[in-house]
């Protein structure tokens, strides 16, 4: 068994950054959900998504995960950024995709909570893998200041 985190093989995860736009088409708010009860980091706020299964593309995995977790059918997927996080329980490669359009009403099918947020986020605690995304959104929006509550 590997001794260091750098030797652990990362698990690929598809993550949806669902964005609502204002009348001018600017990104206005984004969806965060809590980790479901019984899972590692339960109650921490994150962007929804999950593991990419064998044989799935990033887009297929994201579509499946958001249907299973939120009960929505997403439209176009916009691959955005990739980041690797080392957690005590796993090393994960997070494939963040922006999603602007979907069909259906949000349903929290895994017992999680949801909140539409803007910067700085008002919910806490935030999952460590979410923090870089908040910084990237802040850079794109020209936001100055703390992007999250710690």
CNS distance restraints for C-alpha pairs under 8 A (distance, minus, plus):
assign (resid   2 and name CA) (resid   7 and name CA) 5.85 0.50 0.50
assign (resid   2 and name CA) (resid   8 and name CA) 6.44 0.50 0.50
assign (resid   3 and name CA) (resid   7 and name CA) 7.29 0.50 0.50
assign (resid   4 and name CA) (resid   8 and name CA) 7.07 0.50 0.50
assign (resid   5 and name CA) (resid  86 and name CA) 6.68 0.50 0.50
assign (resid   5 and name CA) (resid  91 and name CA) 7.15 0.50 0.50
assign (resid   8 and name CA) (resid  90 and name CA) 7.99 0.50 0.50
assign (resid   8 and name CA) (resid  91 and name CA) 6.46 0.50 0.50
assign (resid   9 and name CA) (resid  91 and name CA) 6.77 0.50 0.50
assign (resid  10 and name CA) (resid  84 and name CA) 7.63 0.50 0.50
assign (resid  10 and name CA) (resid  90 and name CA) 7.36 0.50 0.50
assign (resid  10 and name CA) (resid  91 and name CA) 4.68 0.50 0.50
assign (resid  10 and name CA) (resid  92 and name CA) 4.62 0.50 0.50
assign (resid  10 and name CA) (resid  93 and name CA) 5.63 0.50 0.50
assign (resid  11 and name CA) (resid  51 and name CA) 7.07 0.50 0.50
assign (resid  11 and name CA) (resid  90 and name CA) 7.58 0.50 0.50
assign (resid  11 and name CA) (resid  91 and name CA) 6.32 0.50 0.50
assign (resid  11 and name CA) (resid  92 and name CA) 4.62 0.50 0.50
assign (resid  11 and name CA) (resid  93 and name CA) 5.86 0.50 0.50
assign (resid  12 and name CA) (resid  51 and name CA) 5.89 0.50 0.50
assign (resid  12 and name CA) (resid  52 and name CA) 5.69 0.50 0.50
assign (resid  12 and name CA) (resid  92 and name CA) 5.91 0.50 0.50
assign (resid  12 and name CA) (resid  93 and name CA) 4.80 0.50 0.50
assign (resid  12 and name CA) (resid  94 and name CA) 6.20 0.50 0.50
assign (resid  12 and name CA) (resid  95 and name CA) 7.31 0.50 0.50
assign (resid  13 and name CA) (resid  49 and name CA) 7.06 0.50 0.50
assign (resid  13 and name CA) (resid  50 and name CA) 5.17 0.50 0.50
assign (resid  13 and name CA) (resid  51 and name CA) 4.23 0.50 0.50
assign (resid  13 and name CA) (resid  52 and name CA) 5.35 0.50 0.50
assign (resid  13 and name CA) (resid  92 and name CA) 6.76 0.50 0.50
assign (resid  13 and name CA) (resid  93 and name CA) 6.02 0.50 0.50
assign (resid  13 and name CA) (resid  94 and name CA) 4.96 0.50 0.50
assign (resid  13 and name CA) (resid  95 and name CA) 5.98 0.50 0.50
assign (resid  14 and name CA) (resid  49 and name CA) 5.46 0.50 0.50
assign (resid  14 and name CA) (resid  50 and name CA) 5.49 0.50 0.50
assign (resid  14 and name CA) (resid  51 and name CA) 6.17 0.50 0.50
assign (resid  14 and name CA) (resid  52 and name CA) 6.14 0.50 0.50
assign (resid  14 and name CA) (resid  58 and name CA) 6.05 0.50 0.50
assign (resid  14 and name CA) (resid  59 and name CA) 7.86 0.50 0.50
assign (resid  14 and name CA) (resid  61 and name CA) 6.28 0.50 0.50
assign (resid  14 and name CA) (resid  62 and name CA) 5.34 0.50 0.50
assign (resid  14 and name CA) (resid  94 and name CA) 6.23 0.50 0.50
assign (resid  14 and name CA) (resid  95 and name CA) 5.04 0.50 0.50
assign (resid  14 and name CA) (resid  96 and name CA) 6.41 0.50 0.50
assign (resid  14 and name CA) (resid  97 and name CA) 7.56 0.50 0.50
assign (resid  15 and name CA) (resid  47 and name CA) 6.35 0.50 0.50
assign (resid  15 and name CA) (resid  48 and name CA) 5.79 0.50 0.50
assign (resid  15 and name CA) (resid  49 and name CA) 4.32 0.50 0.50
assign (resid  15 and name CA) (resid  50 and name CA) 6.54 0.50 0.50
assign (resid  15 and name CA) (resid  62 and name CA) 6.59 0.50 0.50
assign (resid  15 and name CA) (resid  94 and name CA) 6.59 0.50 0.50
assign (resid  15 and name CA) (resid  95 and name CA) 5.81 0.50 0.50
assign (resid  15 and name CA) (resid  96 and name CA) 4.78 0.50 0.50
assign (resid  15 and name CA) (resid  97 and name CA) 6.09 0.50 0.50
assign (resid  16 and name CA) (resid  47 and name CA) 6.13 0.50 0.50
assign (resid  16 and name CA) (resid  48 and name CA) 5.62 0.50 0.50
assign (resid  16 and name CA) (resid  49 and name CA) 5.81 0.50 0.50
assign (resid  16 and name CA) (resid  62 and name CA) 6.75 0.50 0.50
assign (resid  16 and name CA) (resid  66 and name CA) 7.68 0.50 0.50
assign (resid  16 and name CA) (resid  96 and name CA) 6.06 0.50 0.50
assign (resid  16 and name CA) (resid  97 and name CA) 5.20 0.50 0.50
assign (resid  16 and name CA) (resid  98 and name CA) 6.03 0.50 0.50
assign (resid  16 and name CA) (resid  99 and name CA) 6.46 0.50 0.50
assign (resid  17 and name CA) (resid  30 and name CA) 6.67 0.50 0.50
assign (resid  17 and name CA) (resid  31 and name CA) 6.88 0.50 0.50
assign (resid  17 and name CA) (resid  47 and name CA) 6.03 0.50 0.50
assign (resid  17 and name CA) (resid  48 and name CA) 7.46 0.50 0.50
assign (resid  17 and name CA) (resid  96 and name CA) 6.72 0.50 0.50
assign (resid  17 and name CA) (resid  97 and name CA) 5.83 0.50 0.50
assign (resid  17 and name CA) (resid  98 and name CA) 4.71 0.50 0.50
assign (resid  17 and name CA) (resid  99 and name CA) 5.92 0.50 0.50
assign (resid  18 and name CA) (resid  30 and name CA) 5.50 0.50 0.50
assign (resid  18 and name CA) (resid  31 and name CA) 5.54 0.50 0.50
assign (resid  18 and name CA) (resid  98 and name CA) 6.02 0.50 0.50
assign (resid  18 and name CA) (resid  99 and name CA) 4.76 0.50 0.50
assign (resid  18 and name CA) (resid 100 and name CA) 5.97 0.50 0.50
assign (resid  19 and name CA) (resid  27 and name CA) 6.24 0.50 0.50
assign (resid  19 and name CA) (resid  28 and name CA) 7.10 0.50 0.50
assign (resid  19 and name CA) (resid  29 and name CA) 5.77 0.50 0.50
assign (resid  19 and name CA) (resid  30 and name CA) 4.52 0.50 0.50
assign (resid  19 and name CA) (resid  31 and name CA) 6.75 0.50 0.50
assign (resid  19 and name CA) (resid  98 and name CA) 7.02 0.50 0.50
assign (resid  19 and name CA) (resid  99 and name CA) 6.14 0.50 0.50
assign (resid  19 and name CA) (resid 100 and name CA) 5.20 0.50 0.50
assign (resid  20 and name CA) (resid  27 and name CA) 5.96 0.50 0.50
assign (resid  20 and name CA) (resid  28 and name CA) 5.63 0.50 0.50
assign (resid  20 and name CA) (resid  29 and name CA) 5.35 0.50 0.50
assign (resid  20 and name CA) (resid  30 and name CA) 6.29 0.50 0.50
assign (resid  20 and name CA) (resid 100 and name CA) 6.32 0.50 0.50
assign (resid  21 and name CA) (resid  25 and name CA) 5.14 0.50 0.50
assign (resid  21 and name CA) (resid  26 and name CA) 5.11 0.50 0.50
assign (resid  21 and name CA) (resid  27 and name CA) 4.43 0.50 0.50
assign (resid  21 and name CA) (resid  28 and name CA) 4.92 0.50 0.50
assign (resid  21 and name CA) (resid  29 and name CA) 7.06 0.50 0.50
assign (resid  21 and name CA) (resid 100 and name CA) 7.72 0.50 0.50
assign (resid  22 and name CA) (resid  26 and name CA) 5.44 0.50 0.50
assign (resid  22 and name CA) (resid  27 and name CA) 6.53 0.50 0.50
assign (resid  22 and name CA) (resid  28 and name CA) 5.64 0.50 0.50
assign (resid  28 and name CA) (resid 118 and name CA) 6.79 0.50 0.50
assign (resid  29 and name CA) (resid 116 and name CA) 6.04 0.50 0.50
assign (resid  29 and name CA) (resid 117 and name CA) 5.28 0.50 0.50
assign (resid  29 and name CA) (resid 118 and name CA) 4.80 0.50 0.50
assign (resid  30 and name CA) (resid 116 and name CA) 5.46 0.50 0.50
assign (resid  30 and name CA) (resid 117 and name CA) 5.37 0.50 0.50
assign (resid  30 and name CA) (resid 118 and name CA) 6.44 0.50 0.50
assign (resid  31 and name CA) (resid  47 and name CA) 6.75 0.50 0.50
assign (resid  31 and name CA) (resid 114 and name CA) 6.92 0.50 0.50
assign (resid  31 and name CA) (resid 115 and name CA) 5.90 0.50 0.50
assign (resid  31 and name CA) (resid 116 and name CA) 4.65 0.50 0.50
assign (resid  31 and name CA) (resid 117 and name CA) 6.25 0.50 0.50
assign (resid  32 and name CA) (resid  45 and name CA) 6.02 0.50 0.50
assign (resid  32 and name CA) (resid  46 and name CA) 5.31 0.50 0.50
assign (resid  32 and name CA) (resid  47 and name CA) 4.99 0.50 0.50
assign (resid  32 and name CA) (resid  48 and name CA) 6.92 0.50 0.50
assign (resid  32 and name CA) (resid 114 and name CA) 5.68 0.50 0.50
assign (resid  32 and name CA) (resid 115 and name CA) 5.49 0.50 0.50
assign (resid  32 and name CA) (resid 116 and name CA) 6.38 0.50 0.50
assign (resid  32 and name CA) (resid 117 and name CA) 7.04 0.50 0.50
assign (resid  33 and name CA) (resid  45 and name CA) 5.39 0.50 0.50
assign (resid  33 and name CA) (resid  46 and name CA) 5.47 0.50 0.50
assign (resid  33 and name CA) (resid  47 and name CA) 6.14 0.50 0.50
assign (resid  33 and name CA) (resid  48 and name CA) 6.24 0.50 0.50
assign (resid  33 and name CA) (resid 112 and name CA) 6.46 0.50 0.50
assign (resid  33 and name CA) (resid 113 and name CA) 5.48 0.50 0.50
assign (resid  33 and name CA) (resid 114 and name CA) 4.26 0.50 0.50
assign (resid  33 and name CA) (resid 115 and name CA) 6.45 0.50 0.50
assign (resid  34 and name CA) (resid  42 and name CA) 7.07 0.50 0.50
assign (resid  34 and name CA) (resid  43 and name CA) 5.01 0.50 0.50
assign (resid  34 and name CA) (resid  44 and name CA) 5.24 0.50 0.50
assign (resid  34 and name CA) (resid  45 and name CA) 4.33 0.50 0.50
assign (resid  34 and name CA) (resid  46 and name CA) 6.04 0.50 0.50
assign (resid  34 and name CA) (resid 112 and name CA) 5.25 0.50 0.50
assign (resid  34 and name CA) (resid 113 and name CA) 5.36 0.50 0.50
assign (resid  34 and name CA) (resid 114 and name CA) 6.51 0.50 0.50
assign (resid  35 and name CA) (resid  39 and name CA) 6.71 0.50 0.50
assign (resid  35 and name CA) (resid  40 and name CA) 7.72 0.50 0.50
assign (resid  35 and name CA) (resid  41 and name CA) 6.42 0.50 0.50
assign (resid  35 and name CA) (resid  42 and name CA) 4.62 0.50 0.50
assign (resid  35 and name CA) (resid  43 and name CA) 5.01 0.50 0.50
assign (resid  35 and name CA) (resid  44 and name CA) 5.50 0.50 0.50
assign (resid  35 and name CA) (resid  45 and name CA) 6.37 0.50 0.50
assign (resid  35 and name CA) (resid  46 and name CA) 7.00 0.50 0.50
assign (resid  35 and name CA) (resid 112 and name CA) 6.26 0.50 0.50
assign (resid  36 and name CA) (resid  42 and name CA) 5.41 0.50 0.50
assign (resid  36 and name CA) (resid  43 and name CA) 6.47 0.50 0.50
assign (resid  36 and name CA) (resid 110 and name CA) 6.04 0.50 0.50
assign (resid  36 and name CA) (resid 111 and name CA) 5.91 0.50 0.50
assign (resid  36 and name CA) (resid 112 and name CA) 4.92 0.50 0.50
assign (resid  37 and name CA) (resid  42 and name CA) 5.18 0.50 0.50
assign (resid  37 and name CA) (resid  43 and name CA) 6.89 0.50 0.50
assign (resid  37 and name CA) (resid 111 and name CA) 7.08 0.50 0.50
assign (resid  37 and name CA) (resid 112 and name CA) 7.35 0.50 0.50
assign (resid  38 and name CA) (resid  42 and name CA) 6.29 0.50 0.50
assign (resid  41 and name CA) (resid 127 and name CA) 7.36 0.50 0.50
assign (resid  43 and name CA) (resid 112 and name CA) 7.81 0.50 0.50
assign (resid  43 and name CA) (resid 125 and name CA) 7.61 0.50 0.50
assign (resid  44 and name CA) (resid 124 and name CA) 6.81 0.50 0.50
assign (resid  44 and name CA) (resid 125 and name CA) 5.15 0.50 0.50
assign (resid  44 and name CA) (resid 126 and name CA) 5.27 0.50 0.50
assign (resid  44 and name CA) (resid 127 and name CA) 5.29 0.50 0.50
assign (resid  45 and name CA) (resid 123 and name CA) 7.17 0.50 0.50
assign (resid  45 and name CA) (resid 124 and name CA) 6.49 0.50 0.50
assign (resid  45 and name CA) (resid 125 and name CA) 6.17 0.50 0.50
assign (resid  45 and name CA) (resid 126 and name CA) 4.62 0.50 0.50
assign (resid  45 and name CA) (resid 127 and name CA) 5.61 0.50 0.50
assign (resid  45 and name CA) (resid 130 and name CA) 7.86 0.50 0.50
assign (resid  46 and name CA) (resid 126 and name CA) 6.40 0.50 0.50
assign (resid  46 and name CA) (resid 127 and name CA) 5.67 0.50 0.50
assign (resid  46 and name CA) (resid 129 and name CA) 7.66 0.50 0.50
assign (resid  46 and name CA) (resid 130 and name CA) 5.63 0.50 0.50
assign (resid  47 and name CA) (resid 130 and name CA) 6.76 0.50 0.50
assign (resid  48 and name CA) (resid  65 and name CA) 7.95 0.50 0.50
assign (resid  48 and name CA) (resid  66 and name CA) 7.01 0.50 0.50
assign (resid  48 and name CA) (resid  69 and name CA) 7.62 0.50 0.50
assign (resid  49 and name CA) (resid  62 and name CA) 6.27 0.50 0.50
assign (resid  49 and name CA) (resid  65 and name CA) 5.44 0.50 0.50
assign (resid  49 and name CA) (resid  66 and name CA) 6.25 0.50 0.50
assign (resid  49 and name CA) (resid  69 and name CA) 7.77 0.50 0.50
assign (resid  50 and name CA) (resid  61 and name CA) 7.55 0.50 0.50
assign (resid  50 and name CA) (resid  62 and name CA) 7.36 0.50 0.50
assign (resid  50 and name CA) (resid  65 and name CA) 5.90 0.50 0.50
assign (resid  51 and name CA) (resid  61 and name CA) 7.26 0.50 0.50
assign (resid  52 and name CA) (resid  56 and name CA) 6.25 0.50 0.50
assign (resid  52 and name CA) (resid  57 and name CA) 7.35 0.50 0.50
assign (resid  52 and name CA) (resid  58 and name CA) 6.63 0.50 0.50
assign (resid  52 and name CA) (resid  61 and name CA) 5.24 0.50 0.50
assign (resid  52 and name CA) (resid  62 and name CA) 7.87 0.50 0.50
assign (resid  53 and name CA) (resid  61 and name CA) 6.96 0.50 0.50
assign (resid  56 and name CA) (resid  60 and name CA) 5.80 0.50 0.50
assign (resid  56 and name CA) (resid  61 and name CA) 5.95 0.50 0.50
assign (resid  57 and name CA) (resid  61 and name CA) 6.17 0.50 0.50
assign (resid  58 and name CA) (resid  62 and name CA) 6.20 0.50 0.50
assign (resid  58 and name CA) (resid  95 and name CA) 7.70 0.50 0.50
assign (resid  59 and name CA) (resid  63 and name CA) 6.12 0.50 0.50
assign (resid  59 and name CA) (resid  77 and name CA) 6.52 0.50 0.50
assign (resid  60 and name CA) (resid  64 and name CA) 6.16 0.50 0.50
assign (resid  61 and name CA) (resid  65 and name CA) 5.99 0.50 0.50
assign (resid  62 and name CA) (resid  66 and name CA) 6.04 0.50 0.50
assign (resid  63 and name CA) (resid  67 and name CA) 6.18 0.50 0.50
assign (resid  63 and name CA) (resid  73 and name CA) 6.76 0.50 0.50
assign (resid  63 and name CA) (resid  74 and name CA) 6.25 0.50 0.50
assign (resid  64 and name CA) (resid  68 and name CA) 6.12 0.50 0.50
assign (resid  65 and name CA) (resid  69 and name CA) 5.93 0.50 0.50
assign (resid  66 and name CA) (resid  70 and name CA) 5.27 0.50 0.50
assign (resid  66 and name CA) (resid  71 and name CA) 6.55 0.50 0.50
assign (resid  66 and name CA) (resid  72 and name CA) 6.19 0.50 0.50
assign (resid  66 and name CA) (resid  73 and name CA) 7.23 0.50 0.50
assign (resid  66 and name CA) (resid  74 and name CA) 7.60 0.50 0.50
assign (resid  67 and name CA) (resid  71 and name CA) 4.37 0.50 0.50
assign (resid  67 and name CA) (resid  72 and name CA) 4.92 0.50 0.50
assign (resid  67 and name CA) (resid  73 and name CA) 5.92 0.50 0.50
assign (resid  68 and name CA) (resid 109 and name CA) 6.90 0.50 0.50
assign (resid  69 and name CA) (resid 107 and name CA) 7.59 0.50 0.50
assign (resid  69 and name CA) (resid 108 and name CA) 6.24 0.50 0.50
assign (resid  69 and name CA) (resid 109 and name CA) 5.22 0.50 0.50
assign (resid  69 and name CA) (resid 110 and name CA) 5.98 0.50 0.50
assign (resid  70 and name CA) (resid 106 and name CA) 5.37 0.50 0.50
assign (resid  70 and name CA) (resid 107 and name CA) 4.84 0.50 0.50
assign (resid  70 and name CA) (resid 108 and name CA) 5.22 0.50 0.50
assign (resid  70 and name CA) (resid 109 and name CA) 5.92 0.50 0.50
assign (resid  71 and name CA) (resid 104 and name CA) 6.97 0.50 0.50
assign (resid  71 and name CA) (resid 105 and name CA) 7.20 0.50 0.50
assign (resid  71 and name CA) (resid 106 and name CA) 6.13 0.50 0.50
assign (resid  71 and name CA) (resid 107 and name CA) 5.46 0.50 0.50
assign (resid  71 and name CA) (resid 108 and name CA) 7.47 0.50 0.50
assign (resid  71 and name CA) (resid 109 and name CA) 6.93 0.50 0.50
assign (resid  72 and name CA) (resid 102 and name CA) 6.42 0.50 0.50
assign (resid  72 and name CA) (resid 103 and name CA) 5.68 0.50 0.50
assign (resid  72 and name CA) (resid 104 and name CA) 4.97 0.50 0.50
assign (resid  72 and name CA) (resid 105 and name CA) 6.51 0.50 0.50
assign (resid  72 and name CA) (resid 106 and name CA) 6.33 0.50 0.50
assign (resid  72 and name CA) (resid 107 and name CA) 7.77 0.50 0.50
assign (resid  73 and name CA) (resid 102 and name CA) 5.45 0.50 0.50
assign (resid  73 and name CA) (resid 103 and name CA) 5.13 0.50 0.50
assign (resid  73 and name CA) (resid 104 and name CA) 6.62 0.50 0.50
assign (resid  74 and name CA) (resid  99 and name CA) 7.21 0.50 0.50
assign (resid  74 and name CA) (resid 101 and name CA) 6.17 0.50 0.50
assign (resid  74 and name CA) (resid 102 and name CA) 4.07 0.50 0.50
assign (resid  74 and name CA) (resid 103 and name CA) 6.28 0.50 0.50
assign (resid  75 and name CA) (resid  99 and name CA) 7.36 0.50 0.50
assign (resid  75 and name CA) (resid 100 and name CA) 7.70 0.50 0.50
assign (resid  75 and name CA) (resid 101 and name CA) 5.37 0.50 0.50
assign (resid  75 and name CA) (resid 102 and name CA) 5.24 0.50 0.50
assign (resid  75 and name CA) (resid 103 and name CA) 7.65 0.50 0.50
assign (resid  76 and name CA) (resid  99 and name CA) 6.63 0.50 0.50
assign (resid  76 and name CA) (resid 100 and name CA) 7.61 0.50 0.50
assign (resid  76 and name CA) (resid 101 and name CA) 7.04 0.50 0.50
assign (resid  77 and name CA) (resid  97 and name CA) 6.26 0.50 0.50
assign (resid  77 and name CA) (resid  98 and name CA) 6.31 0.50 0.50
assign (resid  77 and name CA) (resid  99 and name CA) 5.54 0.50 0.50
assign (resid  78 and name CA) (resid  97 and name CA) 5.16 0.50 0.50
assign (resid  78 and name CA) (resid  98 and name CA) 4.97 0.50 0.50
assign (resid  78 and name CA) (resid  99 and name CA) 6.32 0.50 0.50
assign (resid  79 and name CA) (resid  95 and name CA) 7.35 0.50 0.50
assign (resid  79 and name CA) (resid  96 and name CA) 6.29 0.50 0.50
assign (resid  79 and name CA) (resid  97 and name CA) 4.20 0.50 0.50
assign (resid  79 and name CA) (resid  98 and name CA) 6.37 0.50 0.50
assign (resid  80 and name CA) (resid  95 and name CA) 7.59 0.50 0.50
assign (resid  80 and name CA) (resid  96 and name CA) 5.60 0.50 0.50
assign (resid  80 and name CA) (resid  97 and name CA) 5.00 0.50 0.50
assign (resid  80 and name CA) (resid  98 and name CA) 6.37 0.50 0.50
assign (resid  81 and name CA) (resid  95 and name CA) 6.20 0.50 0.50
assign (resid  81 and name CA) (resid  96 and name CA) 5.24 0.50 0.50
assign (resid  81 and name CA) (resid  97 and name CA) 7.06 0.50 0.50
assign (resid  82 and name CA) (resid  93 and name CA) 6.88 0.50 0.50
assign (resid  82 and name CA) (resid  94 and name CA) 5.51 0.50 0.50
assign (resid  82 and name CA) (resid  95 and name CA) 4.65 0.50 0.50
assign (resid  82 and name CA) (resid  96 and name CA) 5.98 0.50 0.50
assign (resid  83 and name CA) (resid  93 and name CA) 5.77 0.50 0.50
assign (resid  83 and name CA) (resid  94 and name CA) 5.24 0.50 0.50
assign (resid  83 and name CA) (resid  95 and name CA) 6.87 0.50 0.50
assign (resid  84 and name CA) (resid  91 and name CA) 7.13 0.50 0.50
assign (resid  84 and name CA) (resid  92 and name CA) 5.61 0.50 0.50
assign (resid  84 and name CA) (resid  93 and name CA) 4.35 0.50 0.50
assign (resid  84 and name CA) (resid  94 and name CA) 6.00 0.50 0.50
assign (resid  85 and name CA) (resid  91 and name CA) 5.78 0.50 0.50
assign (resid  85 and name CA) (resid  92 and name CA) 5.38 0.50 0.50
assign (resid  85 and name CA) (resid  93 and name CA) 6.52 0.50 0.50
assign (resid  85 and name CA) (resid  94 and name CA) 7.56 0.50 0.50
assign (resid  85 and name CA) (resid 129 and name CA) 6.29 0.50 0.50
assign (resid  86 and name CA) (resid  90 and name CA) 6.30 0.50 0.50
assign (resid  86 and name CA) (resid  91 and name CA) 4.42 0.50 0.50
assign (resid  86 and name CA) (resid  92 and name CA) 6.50 0.50 0.50
assign (resid  87 and name CA) (resid  91 and name CA) 5.79 0.50 0.50
assign (resid  87 and name CA) (resid  92 and name CA) 7.78 0.50 0.50
assign (resid 108 and name CA) (resid 112 and name CA) 5.58 0.50 0.50
assign (resid 108 and name CA) (resid 113 and name CA) 6.56 0.50 0.50
assign (resid 108 and name CA) (resid 114 and name CA) 7.51 0.50 0.50
assign (resid 115 and name CA) (resid 123 and name CA) 7.97 0.50 0.50
assign (resid 117 and name CA) (resid 121 and name CA) 5.72 0.50 0.50
assign (resid 117 and name CA) (resid 122 and name CA) 7.13 0.50 0.50
assign (resid 119 and name CA) (resid 134 and name CA) 7.71 0.50 0.50
assign (resid 119 and name CA) (resid 138 and name CA) 7.18 0.50 0.50
assign (resid 119 and name CA) (resid 143 and name CA) 7.59 0.50 0.50
assign (resid 119 and name CA) (resid 147 and name CA) 5.56 0.50 0.50
assign (resid 119 and name CA) (resid 148 and name CA) 7.23 0.50 0.50
assign (resid 120 and name CA) (resid 145 and name CA) 7.91 0.50 0.50
assign (resid 120 and name CA) (resid 146 and name CA) 6.37 0.50 0.50
assign (resid 120 and name CA) (resid 147 and name CA) 4.35 0.50 0.50
assign (resid 120 and name CA) (resid 148 and name CA) 5.14 0.50 0.50
assign (resid 120 and name CA) (resid 149 and name CA) 7.40 0.50 0.50
assign (resid 121 and name CA) (resid 147 and name CA) 6.37 0.50 0.50
assign (resid 121 and name CA) (resid 148 and name CA) 4.94 0.50 0.50
assign (resid 121 and name CA) (resid 149 and name CA) 6.55 0.50 0.50
assign (resid 122 and name CA) (resid 148 and name CA) 7.14 0.50 0.50
assign (resid 122 and name CA) (resid 149 and name CA) 6.62 0.50 0.50
assign (resid 123 and name CA) (resid 149 and name CA) 7.15 0.50 0.50
assign (resid 124 and name CA) (resid 149 and name CA) 6.27 0.50 0.50
assign (resid 124 and name CA) (resid 150 and name CA) 7.00 0.50 0.50
assign (resid 125 and name CA) (resid 149 and name CA) 7.41 0.50 0.50
assign (resid 125 and name CA) (resid 150 and name CA) 6.64 0.50 0.50
assign (resid 126 and name CA) (resid 130 and name CA) 6.60 0.50 0.50
assign (resid 126 and name CA) (resid 131 and name CA) 7.18 0.50 0.50
assign (resid 126 and name CA) (resid 148 and name CA) 7.64 0.50 0.50
assign (resid 126 and name CA) (resid 149 and name CA) 7.66 0.50 0.50
assign (resid 126 and name CA) (resid 150 and name CA) 7.44 0.50 0.50
assign (resid 127 and name CA) (resid 131 and name CA) 7.12 0.50 0.50
assign (resid 128 and name CA) (resid 132 and name CA) 7.99 0.50 0.50
assign (resid 129 and name CA) (resid 133 and name CA) 7.72 0.50 0.50
assign (resid 130 and name CA) (resid 134 and name CA) 6.55 0.50 0.50
assign (resid 131 and name CA) (resid 135 and name CA) 6.46 0.50 0.50
assign (resid 131 and name CA) (resid 148 and name CA) 7.42 0.50 0.50
assign (resid 132 and name CA) (resid 136 and name CA) 6.23 0.50 0.50
assign (resid 133 and name CA) (resid 137 and name CA) 6.12 0.50 0.50
assign (resid 134 and name CA) (resid 138 and name CA) 6.09 0.50 0.50
assign (resid 134 and name CA) (resid 147 and name CA) 5.98 0.50 0.50
assign (resid 134 and name CA) (resid 148 and name CA) 7.33 0.50 0.50
assign (resid 135 and name CA) (resid 139 and name CA) 6.21 0.50 0.50
assign (resid 135 and name CA) (resid 147 and name CA) 6.41 0.50 0.50
assign (resid 136 and name CA) (resid 140 and name CA) 6.29 0.50 0.50
assign (resid 137 and name CA) (resid 141 and name CA) 6.12 0.50 0.50
assign (resid 138 and name CA) (resid 142 and name CA) 5.86 0.50 0.50
assign (resid 138 and name CA) (resid 143 and name CA) 4.70 0.50 0.50
assign (resid 138 and name CA) (resid 144 and name CA) 7.10 0.50 0.50
assign (resid 138 and name CA) (resid 147 and name CA) 6.89 0.50 0.50
assign (resid 139 and name CA) (resid 143 and name CA) 6.23 0.50 0.50
